[in-house]
Amino acid sequence: MKRLPALIAAMLMLGSCALPVLPAGEDSSQETSYRAGEYRGVAQGYAGELTAFVTLTDSHIDAIRVPDCPETEGIGSVAVEQLPGLIVANQTFAVDVVAGATATSRALIEAAKQAVSASGADPAPLLEPPAQPVRPSLRAEVHEADLIVVGAGGAGLTAALAAAQSGPELRIVLLEKNAVPGGNTLLAGGGINAAASAVQQKAGVEDGFEEMLSDSLAVSGAQEGGLLETLAGDSAAVIDWLAEAGMPLEQLAQLPGSSAERAHLPENAEPVGKFLIDGLTGAVRRAGVEILCGTRASELLTDEEGRISGVIAESPGVRHLYTGGAVILATGGFAANDKLCGSYHTLLRGLDTVSSAAAQGDGIAMAQELGAATADMAEIVIEPTVHRGSGLIVPRALREGGALLVNRSGERFADELADDAKLSEALLAQPGRCGWLIFGEGLLHLLPSALEERVLSGAGPEKLSRAAGLPAETLEETISDRNAELPEAADEDGNEPHPARLEGELYALEVAPGVKTTLGGLAITPEAEVLGAAGEPIPGLYAAGEVTGGVHGAAALPGNELTGLLVFGRRAGQNAAGWLSAQEERQENSDV
Ligand SMILES: Cc1cc2nc3c(=O)[nH]c(=O)nc-3n(C[C@H](O)[C@H](O)[C@H](O)COP(=O)(O)OP(=O)(O)OC[C@H]3O[C@@H](n4cnc5c(N)ncnc54)[C@H](O)[C@@H]3O)c2cc1C
């Protein structure tokens, strides 16, 4: 943990003498020799052809420039700004792609490789990762703020808006490491649970705090700390708050596990996550909060009394110090951190994830450096059937509609409708830790178009087995055993057999379990204060959303995760503003 005054001095020194970084090739023992000059390479980017010019000296890559960037401003353009410096500093193309701008990152690397080939040199040695990665030299910048919110997903945007409403005079900055706001919130469908809301009352839906709490506890297991009570208790108020901020949610739906229609949705059938992110981003900007994308927070700072005093962050070429008396962590979970997930369950090692790649647990690690406590870290949610290759979730409705799940030997091995954890375990025990979903034409409409494009097909089991690379004889036997369990035709009332027999054109998708979300994280109070190891709040530190733990226990009631990030995000913003004003008063009193 670093203290502020010494750090400002160090940062300012860094600003006046930026560290020179030698291209690794200069002191490398393995000298490479190039034909010096500038060479051109072209590759397909996200929005068009991307042309890179690479300048080579006789021993190393000297510069990479992309004079006309066809990529999206603020997304792909971030990769174009960031990657050339990293490649030159490390003398390798094996650098990390920029989160949120994968296609542009890959195109830039490919174009630069082509340029090296055009010089007559072999780019293969440049594909080795560096022994000791170096960062390009950084300029230092110091910024004064009051409140620093870290992470511009649903929780961070909510917190920033609530803080700006509670303290219009506050200087608030919102740091986001990706090129655009959104995080996992952008991927959420479903709806936002709330009990006894004005929308429910208008629609005549009978529901209340007790019912929502009891449905939530039925899936989470017994919970201490009062967090679920707070979530259910504030739920109707956040729906009203969103409506006041220009985000009305006037449609209702009943999600699995809920005893009433309590999932609130936008009227235009837009996915609720995108609706929230678009609405909140606009409201936050209108409230005067600066959203700084491409800026990754890496460290929290405290003063001599252990109170929060600032954040260290990095953006391309710049190391920032934001001073401020309060921080709200809203960095999401750690579903994309294979090592961390695998440390809680070895079975999860090497699994794909359907989460945003940004979910690395940054906020948890930063707060742990200050001695923060965690809760429920081993509660990790798995999606059993994720399409191999695209990473897209195959909807459960396909299995409910009668899709068969077979292994690579073409055999059934589990009840397709078993709960997610059991089915995932069964799939992970199969050869290749995967399986194939086999289904007929009648279920095709259940697939999102991106999956429909990827489905394999064949007229009957034999042709399908060829398309999917499955053993024909066993697959045929599995399918005929299944058909034998079903009537051959409609019953006397004209009802077709359910599930439908597998006949005619058949379809297949290869699937494996993937990590979806993490329910564990920083331990908080109902006021969204982060708790230290001794159970006392860390002064000035707040957290909300998937970065926190102990809210949902062993499982979240569908629709409750979004409610949770809104309820605790709003409380974090309001309480951080209150804390800052109390601190100012304390300062004024001590000055008198
Ligand atoms: C595919 C999918 C579908 C889902 N569907 C539903 C659903 O239907 N209903 C539901 O209730 N829940 C759903 N969830 C869960 C829910 O979306 C998440 O739990 C919730 O959105 C998390 O919100 P958040 O704001 O805490 O985190 P996020 O939305 O993930 O935002 C975190 C932000 O912090 C940024 N960040 C991370 N580290 C740093 C750093 N060091 N510096 C700066 N910025 C940083 C990230 O880039 C990101 O933008 C779903 C999750 C997934 C993956």
Ligand as a Chemical Component Dictionary entry (heavy atoms), coordinates in Angstrom:
data_LIG
# 
_chem_comp.id                   LIG 
_chem_comp.type                 NON-POLYMER 
_chem_comp.pdbx_formal_charge   0 
_chem_comp.three_letter_code    LIG 
# 
loop_
_chem_comp_atom.comp_id 
_chem_comp_atom.atom_id 
_chem_comp_atom.alt_atom_id 
_chem_comp_atom.type_symbol 
_chem_comp_atom.charge 
_chem_comp_atom.model_Cartn_x 
_chem_comp_atom.model_Cartn_y 
_chem_comp_atom.model_Cartn_z 
_chem_comp_atom.pdbx_ordinal 
LIG C1  C1  C 0 -23.557 -13.809 -20.681 1  
LIG C2  C2  C 0 -24.103 -13.267 -19.391 2  
LIG C3  C3  C 0 -25.467 -13.104 -19.236 3  
LIG C4  C4  C 0 -25.980 -12.615 -18.031 4  
LIG N1  N1  N 0 -27.330 -12.463 -17.907 5  
LIG C5  C5  C 0 -27.839 -11.975 -16.749 6  
LIG C6  C6  C 0 -29.238 -11.757 -16.605 7  
LIG O1  O1  O 0 -30.002 -12.015 -17.530 8  
LIG N2  N2  N 0 -29.711 -11.248 -15.430 9  
LIG C7  C7  C 0 -28.882 -10.941 -14.371 10 
LIG O2  O2  O 0 -29.362 -10.491 -13.322 11 
LIG N3  N3  N 0 -27.544 -11.106 -14.491 12 
LIG C8  C8  C 0 -27.012 -11.615 -15.648 13 
LIG N4  N4  N 0 -25.671 -11.793 -15.773 14 
LIG C9  C9  C 0 -24.809 -11.344 -14.670 15 
LIG C10 C10 C 0 -24.702 -9.835  -14.680 16 
LIG O3  O3  O 0 -24.694 -9.376  -16.013 17 
LIG C11 C11 C 0 -23.436 -9.360  -13.992 18 
LIG O4  O4  O 0 -23.307 -9.943  -12.737 19 
LIG C12 C12 C 0 -23.463 -7.847  -13.819 20 
LIG O5  O5  O 0 -23.801 -7.224  -15.014 21 
LIG C13 C13 C 0 -22.126 -7.328  -13.334 22 
LIG O6  O6  O 0 -22.173 -5.926  -13.340 23 
LIG P1  P1  P 0 -20.946 -5.064  -12.790 24 
LIG O7  O7  O 0 -21.240 -3.656  -13.087 25 
LIG O8  O8  O 0 -20.647 -5.476  -11.415 26 
LIG O9  O9  O 0 -19.736 -5.590  -13.672 27 
LIG P2  P2  P 0 -19.513 -5.394  -15.226 28 
LIG O10 O10 O 0 -20.769 -5.069  -15.932 29 
LIG O11 O11 O 0 -18.750 -6.583  -15.680 30 
LIG O12 O12 O 0 -18.599 -4.089  -15.275 31 
LIG C14 C14 C 0 -17.305 -4.069  -14.743 32 
LIG C15 C15 C 0 -16.510 -3.022  -15.515 33 
LIG O13 O13 O 0 -15.278 -2.759  -14.839 34 
LIG C16 C16 C 0 -14.247 -2.640  -15.804 35 
LIG N5  N5  N 0 -12.966 -2.907  -15.140 36 
LIG C17 C17 C 0 -12.504 -4.084  -14.658 37 
LIG N6  N6  N 0 -11.293 -3.922  -14.093 38 
LIG C18 C18 C 0 -10.982 -2.600  -14.220 39 
LIG C19 C19 C 0 -9.848  -1.808  -13.836 40 
LIG N7  N7  N 0 -8.786  -2.344  -13.225 41 
LIG N8  N8  N 0 -9.845  -0.483  -14.123 42 
LIG C20 C20 C 0 -10.897 0.084   -14.784 43 
LIG N9  N9  N 0 -11.991 -0.632  -15.181 44 
LIG C21 C21 C 0 -12.037 -1.952  -14.888 45 
LIG C22 C22 C 0 -14.629 -3.676  -16.850 46 
LIG O14 O14 O 0 -13.990 -3.429  -18.079 47 
LIG C23 C23 C 0 -16.144 -3.502  -16.918 48 
LIG O15 O15 O 0 -16.533 -2.535  -17.854 49 
LIG C24 C24 C 0 -25.120 -12.279 -16.961 50 
LIG C25 C25 C 0 -23.737 -12.423 -17.128 51 
LIG C26 C26 C 0 -23.224 -12.921 -18.324 52 
LIG C27 C27 C 0 -21.736 -13.084 -18.480 53 
# 
loop_
_chem_comp_bond.comp_id 
_chem_comp_bond.atom_id_1 
_chem_comp_bond.atom_id_2 
_chem_comp_bond.value_order 
_chem_comp_bond.pdbx_ordinal 
LIG C1  C2  SING 1  
LIG C2  C3  SING 2  
LIG C2  C26 DOUB 3  
LIG C3  C4  DOUB 4  
LIG C4  N1  SING 5  
LIG C4  C24 SING 6  
LIG N1  C5  DOUB 7  
LIG C5  C6  SING 8  
LIG C5  C8  SING 9  
LIG C6  O1  DOUB 10 
LIG C6  N2  SING 11 
LIG N2  C7  SING 12 
LIG C7  O2  DOUB 13 
LIG C7  N3  SING 14 
LIG N3  C8  DOUB 15 
LIG C8  N4  SING 16 
LIG N4  C9  SING 17 
LIG N4  C24 SING 18 
LIG C9  C10 SING 19 
LIG C10 O3  SING 20 
LIG C10 C11 SING 21 
LIG C11 O4  SING 22 
LIG C11 C12 SING 23 
LIG C12 O5  SING 24 
LIG C12 C13 SING 25 
LIG C13 O6  SING 26 
LIG O6  P1  SING 27 
LIG P1  O7  DOUB 28 
LIG P1  O8  SING 29 
LIG P1  O9  SING 30 
LIG O9  P2  SING 31 
LIG P2  O10 DOUB 32 
LIG P2  O11 SING 33 
LIG P2  O12 SING 34 
LIG O12 C14 SING 35 
LIG C14 C15 SING 36 
LIG C15 O13 SING 37 
LIG C15 C23 SING 38 
LIG O13 C16 SING 39 
LIG C16 N5  SING 40 
LIG C16 C22 SING 41 
LIG N5  C17 SING 42 
LIG N5  C21 SING 43 
LIG C17 N6  DOUB 44 
LIG N6  C18 SING 45 
LIG C18 C19 SING 46 
LIG C18 C21 DOUB 47 
LIG C19 N7  SING 48 
LIG C19 N8  DOUB 49 
LIG N8  C20 SING 50 
LIG C20 N9  DOUB 51 
LIG N9  C21 SING 52 
LIG C22 O14 SING 53 
LIG C22 C23 SING 54 
LIG C23 O15 SING 55 
LIG C24 C25 DOUB 56 
LIG C25 C26 SING 57 
LIG C26 C27 SING 58 
# 
